[in-house]
């Protein structure tokens, strides 16, 4: 899916990437491919020069955090944090 987004030029427009928990990712060589999730992330996002991290408590997992859409936010890829910069409800 990331390859499709890259080939479509979508990834060239991102300012940063936060990837959630990957509950069905397995070790290399198992049914889901030959690369680890960190390797796939590195392949797609390092060339973009934008902050990116994985492991956020978002996505299709139990106990996930709510992630508002369409509001300004700041990510710190080194710390693995997301900071909402404006109210999410009015």
ZIZIRA-V510889 format. One record per backbone hydrogen bond with DSSP energy under -0.5 kcal/mol. CO is the residue of the C=O (numbers start at 1). NH is the residue of the N-H. E is the energy in kcal/mol with one decimal. If there is no record, write none. Layout:
BEGIN
CO,NH,E  CO,NH,E
END
This chain:
BEGIN
1,5,-2.1  2,6,-2.4  3,7,-2.9  4,8,-1.8  5,10,-1.8  5,11,-0.9  6,9,-1.5  10,13,-1.7  11,14,-1.3  15,51,-0.6  17,53,-1.8  19,55,-1.2  19,56,-1.7  20,55,-1.0  21,23,-0.7  22,25,-0.8  27,30,-1.8  30,33,-1.9  33,29,-1.7  36,40,-2.1  37,41,-2.7  38,42,-2.5  39,43,-2.3  40,44,-2.0  41,45,-2.9  42,46,-1.5  45,48,-0.9  45,49,-0.8  45,50,-0.8  46,49,-1.3  51,17,-2.3  53,19,-2.7  56,21,-0.6  56,58,-2.1  57,65,-4.0  58,21,-1.4  59,61,-1.5  61,64,-0.9  66,68,-0.5  72,85,-2.5  72,86,-0.5  74,83,-3.1  75,77,-0.6  76,80,-1.9  76,81,-1.8  81,76,-2.3  83,74,-2.7
END
